């Protein structure tokens, strides 16, 4: 998270989309209190039908405001760096990096 981000209550999810448009389940990266400077991380297991190391995939990020009065939470969530580390069954690893990502509340962001 950006150090300039206002603290918020909310949920951040990630979903993988294959080249043919197939979508994975949504995986929760954060749910609840999110603070400026936080490092959000999660281990997710995407089904073997998504060959992440060999085919071009897209990542869908979503930020949903939460808390008792969601409309008072920030409309944007600012990520300095979003990194995906992919490891296949043979332990080959690939890093996919995105920088300066701003998520609009309630709107899916598609990262190529």
Beta strands, then each sheet from edge to edge (+ up, - down):
strand 1: 8-17
strand 2: 27-34
strand 3: 58-65
strand 4: 76-87
strand 5: 93-104
strand 6: 109-111
sheet 1: 2+ 1- 3+ 6-
sheet 2: 4+ 5-
end
